[in-house]
Amino acid sequence: MNGAAHAGQGGLANSTPSSFLDVMTNACLILHRVAFRLPDGRALFKDLDAQFDACPTGLVGRNGIGKSVLAKILAGLIEPSAGSCARPGRVRYLAQQIATTDYRCVADVAGVQGVLDALARIEAGSTAHEDFDRVGDAWDMRQRLHNELAQNGLGHLAAEDPAARLSGGECTRVALLGAFLAEPDFLILDEPTNHLDRPNRLALFEQLARWRGGLIVVSHDRELLERMERIVELSSLGLRSYGGGYSFYAEQKALERENAIADLERAKLERKRGEQTLREQRERQERRQASGRRERREGNQAKIVLNAMRERSEDSGGKLRQQQAATREELSQKVREAAGRIEEATERLLFAPGGELAPGKRVLSLQGLRLPFGSHADYPIELELAGPRRVALRGPNGCGKSTLLRVIAGEIAPAAGRCEVRVRTAYLDQQAARLDPARSLLEQFAVANPQIAEGELRTWLALLGLGVAEVTRPSGKLSGGERLKAALALELYAETPAQLLLLDEPSNHLDLVSLEALEAMLREYRGALLVVSHDERFLARLNLDASLTANDGGWRFDAGVAEKAL
């Protein structure tokens, strides 16, 4: 399945006509008792009921909970295992992972290659009805695509250019402009800001603000979610809607959790008091039975009377045990229900990560270093890092930020100059390639920590949100978020932890809870840090103290630049 998929094909235009906006405003997707089961039979979710209209909506939830599956069900790309989804209009879905290998050319990534092919056949003399139906009103498709590429800073691309030449950011931008050009009734975008640099993120925010059709954004980008008018959370408890943007959602979630914890404590207290009452009832019953036994031993009643008295006593005791068992189960059920309303809100660290550096210790030296490729390859980089310096690498897509990290990590050679690293370094790319995809996380953690018992290693992984199923299967089968968390923990919790972390977009693919856990982990890290990210909120929470920025004049290092929390 191609990364950008859609149901139906509409005419394309640079600006959306008002009559079309009126139609789109009435767009509505309705879920009725929707369920989905995985191939192994496990229920991913069930009995989902919801309605999505033109209100811009952010869809959030934990990694692996089924957000992308639900998005594809809403788009009509996959069928639910049970229930139904009504979609009266045309839906355009943009996938989270857009692989250039799935496409032939730029027009294919934009989703308009079929129209261009039909146009070419008509121009060559075709009279086939399907070609005319495919073109519809889009007779000027080539020019429209050309204009959109130019207006979105992609004028250097042509419709026929091979998709393989596109960078990750360019691929996302082409797919996004194609999604808007399709003029669907409903847009469903899965992590659309991944791989976009700051200017293009802001451009997307502005474009979404102008959009008048239905919109669902699956995202962990807090800045993007803040701009939504509603947040819908998918959890093990089902779907829950919150009016407002991310800040309101986060506030309500915290309040809900406080209330749920209070309810759980009340249920536990009620059970404790109930158990005390049951014990007192049982003790009174036992005293009465003991008294009855004494009377029967010391009295002169007939044997038949004594037997009847014993049977009544045993019957009474049996009924009391049944009643107490029912009461005890009722009290325990209330505790289970209260506990079930609490979703784990944060992932905790077992201990602060290692890698501490002494102030003044020399870490990294770049002297006249030139990158082997990238838009800033001709500009030399001069950089001296000492001690636990925390640096943000900034710049537009394609300038060479990721390339610089790979040079420092020793994966590729510089075109010129010197790169000297004086401490143990860990490089975490966007694919978490540090992990061996054929081996389980538990195996790899055991190699990195040979002195630690398996039970303790399992505890470490569990505290990172990685359960039994995740730690024992090959790491290549884990989600992107799970791999990233594990790869980072593997470096920080190794017997000899890295003292210099090179992080390339580490916040990509993480859910909101995992993102906060990652921020907390990195704040605790006492080694040196170089991080590439276009997520300003993420950077603002890392206690950064410097930046290395690629701009029009080359690379500029700014020391002592503290990041303020957004």
C-alpha positions in Angstrom: 0.0 0.0 0.0 1.4 3.4 -0.9 2.1 5.9 1.8 -0.3 8.4 0.6 -3.7 6.8 -0.2 -7.1 8.1 -0.8 -10.7 7.1 -1.5 -11.9 8.8 -4.6 -10.3 11.5 -6.8 -11.4 15.1 -7.0 -10.5 18.0 -9.2 -7.3 19.8 -8.2 -6.9 23.6 -7.7 -4.6 26.0 -6.1 -7.4 27.6 -4.1 -10.5 25.9 -2.9 -13.8 27.3 -4.3 -16.3 28.5 -1.7 -19.0 26.1 -3.0 -16.7 23.2 -2.4 -15.9 24.5 1.1 -19.6 24.5 1.9 -19.9 20.9 0.9 -16.8 19.9 2.9 -18.1 21.7 6.0 -20.8 19.0 6.2 -18.3 16.2 6.1 -18.8 13.6 8.8 -17.3 10.2 9.7 -19.3 8.0 12.0 -18.0 4.9 13.9 -20.6 2.5 15.2 -19.4 -0.3 17.6 -16.1 -0.6 15.6 -13.7 -3.4 16.6 -10.4 -4.6 15.2 -8.6 -7.9 15.9 -5.0 -8.5 15.1 -3.9 -11.6 13.1 -3.1 -13.4 16.3 -6.7 -12.9 17.5 -5.9 -10.3 20.1 -8.4 -7.4 20.2 -6.7 -4.1 19.4 -9.9 -2.2 20.3 -13.7 -2.8 20.4 -17.1 -1.2 20.6 -15.8 2.3 19.4 -18.6 4.8 18.8 -17.7 8.3 17.7 -18.5 11.1 15.2 -15.9 13.3 13.5 -17.1 16.4 11.7 -15.4 19.6 10.4 -14.1 20.4 13.9 -10.2 20.0 13.6 -9.5 17.0 15.8 -6.3 15.6 17.2 -6.2 11.8 17.7 -3.8 10.8 20.5 -3.0 7.6 22.4 -0.1 5.4 23.5 2.2 3.6 21.0 0.6 0.4 19.9 -2.9 1.3 21.0 -4.2 1.3 17.4 -4.3 5.0 16.3 -3.0 4.4 12.8 -5.3 1.3 12.3 -8.3 3.4 13.4 -7.2 6.2 11.0 -7.1 3.7 8.1 -10.5 2.4 9.1 -11.9 5.9 9.0 -10.3 6.4 5.6 -11.8 3.2 4.3 -8.4 1.6 3.6 -9.0 -1.4 5.9 -12.2 -2.9 7.2 -13.0 -3.3 10.9 -13.4 -6.8 12.3 -16.8 -5.7 13.6 -19.0 -2.6 13.4 -19.2 -0.1 10.7 -17.8 3.3 9.6 -20.0 5.7 7.6 -18.1 8.1 5.3 -20.5 10.0 3.0 -17.7 12.0 1.3 -14.2 11.5 -0.1 -11.4 10.9 2.4 -7.7 11.4 1.9 -5.3 9.6 4.2 -1.6 10.5 4.5 0.5 7.7 6.2 3.1 8.3 8.9 5.8 6.4 7.0 6.2 7.5 3.4 8.8 5.3 1.7 10.2 6.7 -1.6 10.7 3.2 -2.8 6.9 2.8 -3.0 6.7 5.5 -5.7 8.0 6.1 -9.2 8.2 9.9 -9.3 7.2 13.2 -7.6 3.8 13.1 -9.2 3.2 9.6 -7.8 4.1 10.8 -4.3 1.6 13.7 -4.7 -1.0 11.1 -5.7 -1.7 12.7 -9.1 0.3 10.4 -11.4 -2.8 8.5 -12.4 -4.4 11.8 -13.7 -1.2 12.7 -15.6 -1.1 9.3 -17.2 -4.7 9.6 -18.3 -4.0 13.0 -19.7 -1.1 11.7 -21.7 -3.2 8.9 -23.1 -6.0 11.4 -24.1 -3.4 13.7 -25.7 -2.1 10.6 -27.7 -5.6 10.0 -29.0 -7.3 7.8 -26.3 -11.2 8.0 -26.2 -11.5 5.6 -23.3 -14.2 6.6 -20.8 -12.1 5.6 -17.9 -9.4 8.1 -18.9 -11.8 11.0 -19.1 -13.4 9.9 -15.8 -10.0 9.9 -14.2 -9.1 13.4 -15.4 -12.5 14.9 -14.4 -12.1 18.6 -14.4 -8.3 18.5 -13.8 -7.2 19.3 -17.4 -4.5 21.7 -16.2 -3.1 19.2 -13.7 0.5 19.5 -14.8 0.4 23.3 -14.3 -1.3 23.1 -11.0 1.2 20.6 -9.6 4.0 22.8 -10.9 2.5 25.9 -9.2 2.1 24.1 -5.9 5.6 22.8 -5.9 6.9 26.3 -6.6 4.7 27.9 -3.9 5.8 25.3 -1.3 9.5 25.9 -1.8 9.9 22.8 -4.0 10.3 24.5 -7.4 13.5 22.6 -8.0 11.4 19.4 -8.4 9.5 18.3 -11.5 6.6 15.9 -11.7 8.7 13.3 -13.5 11.7 13.4 -11.1 12.4 10.0 -9.5 11.0 9.7 -6.0 14.2 8.1 -4.9 15.9 11.5 -5.1 13.6 13.1 -2.5 14.8 13.6 1.1 12.5 12.5 3.9 11.3 16.1 4.5 10.8 16.7 0.7 8.8 13.4 0.4 6.5 14.5 3.3 6.0 17.9 1.8 5.1 16.6 -1.6 2.7 14.1 -0.1 1.1 16.9 2.0 0.6 19.2 -0.9 -0.9 16.4 -2.9 -3.3 15.7 0.0 -4.5 19.3 -0.1 -4.7 19.4 -3.9 -7.0 16.4 -3.9 -9.7 18.5 -2.3 -11.3 15.7 -0.3 -14.2 16.1 2.1 -12.0 14.8 4.9 -8.3 14.9 5.6 -6.7 12.3 7.9 -3.0 13.0 8.5 -0.8 10.5 10.4 2.1 12.3 12.1 2.4 15.0 9.4 5.1 17.0 11.1 7.6 14.2 11.3 10.6 15.1 9.1 9.5 18.7 8.6 11.9 21.5 9.5 10.7 24.6 11.4 9.6 26.8 8.5 7.7 23.9 6.9 6.0 23.0 10.2 4.8 26.6 10.5 3.6 26.6 6.8 1.6 23.4 7.5 0.1 25.0 10.6 -1.1 27.9 8.5 -2.4 25.6 5.8 -4.4 23.6 8.3 -5.8 26.8 9.8 -7.2 27.7 6.4 -8.7 24.2 5.8 -12.5 24.1 6.0 -13.1 20.4 5.5 -13.1 17.6 8.0 -9.7 17.1 9.6 -8.2 14.4 11.9 -4.5 14.6 12.8 -2.8 11.7 14.4 0.1 13.3 16.2 2.3 13.6 19.3 3.4 17.1 18.2 2.1 19.3 21.1 2.4 22.5 19.1 0.2 21.1 16.4 -2.2 19.5 18.9 -2.5 22.9 20.6 -4.1 24.3 17.4 -6.8 21.6 17.3 -10.3 22.4 18.5 -10.8 18.9 19.9 -8.6 16.1 21.2 -9.9 12.5 21.0 -7.9 9.9 23.0 -7.8 6.3 22.1 -7.0 4.1 25.1 -7.7 0.7 26.6 -10.9 2.3 27.9 -12.1 3.3 24.4 -12.5 6.7 22.8 -12.7 9.9 24.9 -13.3 13.4 23.5 -11.9 16.6 25.1 -12.9 20.0 23.8 -10.0 22.4 23.2 -6.4 21.9 22.3 -3.5 20.1 23.9 -3.2 22.3 27.1 -6.8 21.7 28.0 -6.5 18.0 27.3 -3.4 17.7 29.4 -5.1 19.6 32.3 -8.2 17.4 32.1 -6.2 14.2 31.9 -4.3 15.2 35.1 -7.5 16.0 36.9 -9.1 12.7 35.7 -6.1 10.8 37.0 -6.2 12.5 40.4 -9.9 11.7 40.7 -9.4 8.2 39.5 -6.6 7.7 42.1 -8.9 9.1 44.8 -11.7 6.8 43.7 -9.3 3.8 43.9 -8.1 4.8 47.4 -11.8 5.1 48.5 -12.6 1.7 47.1 -9.6 0.2 48.9 -10.6 1.9 52.2 -14.1 0.6 51.7 -12.8 -2.9 51.1 -10.6 -2.7 54.2 -13.5 -1.5 56.3 -15.7 -4.2 54.8 -13.1 -6.9 55.6 -13.1 -5.7 59.2 -16.9 -5.9 59.4 -16.8 -9.4 57.9 -14.2 -10.5 60.4 -16.3 -9.2 63.3 -19.4 -11.0 61.9 -17.4 -14.2 61.6 -16.0 -13.9 65.1 -19.5 -13.4 66.6 -20.8 -16.4 64.6 -17.9 -18.5 65.9 -18.6 -17.4 69.5 -22.3 -18.3 69.2 -21.3 -21.7 67.7 -18.9 -22.4 70.5 -21.5 -21.5 73.1 -24.0 -23.8 71.4 -21.6 -26.7 71.4 -21.0 -26.2 75.2 -24.8 -26.2 75.8 -25.2 -29.4 73.8 -22.4 -31.1 75.7 -23.7 -30.0 79.1 -27.4 -30.3 78.5 -29.8 -33.3 78.7 -31.6 -32.8 75.4 -32.6 -35.8 73.3 -30.2 -36.8 70.6 -32.6 -35.8 67.8 -32.9 -32.3 69.3 -29.1 -32.0 69.5 -28.7 -33.0 65.9 -31.3 -30.5 64.8 -29.5 -27.7 66.7 -26.2 -28.7 65.1 -27.7 -28.7 61.6 -29.2 -25.2 62.2 -25.8 -24.0 63.4 -24.0 -25.4 60.4 -26.6 -24.1 58.0 -26.3 -20.6 59.5 -22.6 -20.8 59.3 -22.7 -21.9 55.6 -25.0 -19.0 54.7 -22.8 -16.5 56.5 -19.8 -17.8 54.6 -21.6 -17.5 51.2 -22.8 -14.0 52.1 -19.3 -12.9 53.2 -17.8 -14.4 50.0 -20.3 -12.4 47.9 -19.6 -9.2 49.8 -15.9 -9.7 49.6 -16.1 -10.2 45.8 -18.3 -7.1 45.4 -15.8 -5.0 47.4 -12.9 -6.4 45.3 -14.7 -5.8 42.1 -15.2 -2.1 43.0 -11.4 -1.9 43.5 -10.7 -3.6 40.2 -13.1 -1.2 38.4 -11.5 1.8 40.0 -8.0 0.5 39.1 -9.2 -0.1 35.6 -10.1 3.6 35.2 -6.5 4.6 35.9 -4.2 4.5 32.8 -0.5 4.7 33.5 0.1 8.4 32.9 3.9 8.4 33.1 6.8 6.1 32.4 9.3 6.2 35.2 13.0 5.7 35.2 14.4 3.1 37.5 17.4 5.4 38.2 19.2 8.4 36.8 21.1 7.4 33.6 24.9 7.2 33.7 27.5 8.9 31.5 28.4 11.7 33.9 31.2 14.1 32.6 33.4 16.3 34.7 33.3 20.0 33.9 36.1 21.0 31.6 36.7 17.5 30.2 37.3 17.7 26.5 34.6 15.8 24.5 34.7 16.8 20.9 36.9 18.8 18.5 35.9 19.7 14.9 38.5 21.7 13.0 37.8 22.9 9.5 35.4 20.1 9.1 33.4 20.0 5.8 30.6 17.6 5.3 30.6 15.2 2.3 27.1 16.3 1.2 24.2 18.6 2.1 23.4 22.2 1.3 26.0 23.5 3.7 28.8 21.0 2.7 31.0 23.9 1.5 31.0 25.7 4.9 33.6 24.6 7.4 32.6 23.8 11.0 34.7 24.8 14.0 33.6 23.4 17.3 35.2 22.6 20.6 33.0 20.9 23.3 34.1 20.3 26.9 32.2 19.0 29.9 28.5 18.1 29.9 27.6 20.6 27.2 24.0 20.3 25.8 23.8 21.5 22.1 20.8 21.8 19.7 21.7 21.3 16.0 19.4 23.6 14.0 18.8 24.3 10.4 16.6 23.6 7.4 16.0 20.1 5.9 18.9 19.0 3.8 21.5 21.3 5.4 23.5 18.4 6.8 22.5 18.1 10.5 22.1 14.3 10.3 25.2 14.0 8.2 27.2 15.8 10.9 26.0 13.4 13.5 27.0 10.5 11.4 30.5 12.0 10.8 30.9 12.5 14.6 29.7 8.9 15.2 32.3 7.6 12.7 29.8 6.2 10.3 31.0 8.3 7.3 34.1 10.3 6.7 34.2 14.1 6.4 35.1 15.6 3.0 37.8 17.7 4.7 39.0 18.7 8.1 39.4 16.9 11.4 36.9 15.2 13.8 38.3 14.1 17.1 36.0 12.4 19.7 37.5 11.8 23.1 34.7 10.0 25.0 32.5 7.0 24.4 29.7 8.0 22.0 26.2 6.7 21.2 24.5 7.6 18.0 20.7 7.2 17.8 19.3 7.6 14.4 15.6 7.9 13.4 15.5 4.1 12.7 17.2 3.1 16.0 19.7 1.1 13.9 21.8 0.5 17.0 19.4 -2.4 17.8 19.9 -5.8 16.2 16.5 -6.5 14.5 17.0 -10.2 14.7 17.6 -10.3 18.5 15.2 -9.6 21.4 15.6 -6.6 23.6 16.2 -8.8 26.6 19.2 -10.5 24.9 20.7 -7.2 23.9 20.3 -5.7 27.4 21.9 -8.8 28.9 25.0 -8.3 26.6 25.2 -4.6 27.6 24.8 -5.5 31.3 26.4 -8.9 31.9 26.5 -8.5 35.7 22.7 -7.8 36.1 20.2 -10.6 36.7 17.5 -11.2 34.1 14.7 -10.3 36.5 16.2 -6.9 37.1 16.7 -6.3 33.4 13.0 -7.1 32.8 12.1 -4.6 35.5 14.1 -1.9 33.8 12.4 -2.6 30.5 9.0 -2.7 32.1 9.5 0.7 33.6 10.1 2.0 30.1 6.7 0.6 29.0 8.1 -2.6 27.4 6.3 -5.7 28.7 7.0 -9.4 28.4 5.7 -9.6 24.8 7.9 -6.7 23.6 11.2 -7.7 25.3 11.2 -11.3 24.0 10.3 -10.8 20.4 12.9 -9.7 17.8 13.4 -6.0 18.1 12.8 -5.5 14.4 9.2 -6.4 14.9 8.7 -3.6 17.5 7.1 -0.2 16.7 9.3 2.8 16.0 8.6 4.3 19.4 9.4 1.0 21.2 12.7 0.6 19.3 13.7 4.2 20.0 13.1 3.9 23.8 14.9 0.6 24.0 17.9 1.8 21.9 18.4 4.9 24.1 18.0 2.9 27.3 20.5 0.4 26.0 23.1 3.1 25.8 22.3 5.0 29.0 21.9 1.9 31.1 24.9 0.0 29.7 27.6 -1.2 32.1 29.8 1.5 30.5 27.3 4.2 29.5 28.0 6.7 26.7 29.2 10.2 27.7 28.2 11.8 24.4 24.8 11.3 22.9 24.1 12.1 19.3 20.3 12.1 18.8 18.6 12.5 15.4 14.9 13.5 15.8 14.5 11.3 18.9 10.9 12.5 19.5 9.6 11.1 16.2 7.3 8.1 16.6 6.9 8.6 20.4 3.5 9.0 22.0 2.9 11.9 24.4 3.6 9.9 27.6 6.8 8.3 26.2 7.8 11.8 24.9 7.6 13.2 28.4 9.5 10.2 29.8 12.2 10.8 27.2 12.5 14.4 28.2 12.8 13.5 31.8 15.4 10.9 31.0 17.5 13.4 29.0 17.2 16.0 31.7 18.7 13.6 34.1 21.6 12.7 31.7 24.9 14.3 32.9 26.9 13.7 29.8 27.3 15.8 26.6 24.4 16.0 24.2 24.0 16.9 20.5 20.4 16.7 19.4 18.7 17.3 16.1 15.0 18.2 16.4 12.4 20.5 14.8 10.1 20.1 17.8 10.7 23.3 19.7 8.7 22.2 22.7 10.8 19.1 23.0 14.1 21.1 22.8 12.8 23.6 25.3 12.5 20.8 27.9 16.1 19.5 27.7 17.9 22.2 29.6 20.0 23.0 26.5 22.9 25.5 26.9 24.1 26.0 23.3 23.2 25.7 19.7 24.9 25.0 16.4 22.9 26.5 13.6 23.2 26.2 9.8 22.2 29.5 8.2 22.8 31.5 5.1 26.4 32.4 6.3 27.4 28.8 7.2 27.5 27.2 10.7 27.2 29.4 13.8 27.9 28.2 17.3 26.1 30.1 20.2 27.3 29.2 23.7 25.3 29.9 26.8 22.0 30.0 24.9 19.5 28.7 27.5 16.2 27.3 26.1 13.0 28.6 27.8 10.2 26.2 28.2 7.3 26.7 25.8 
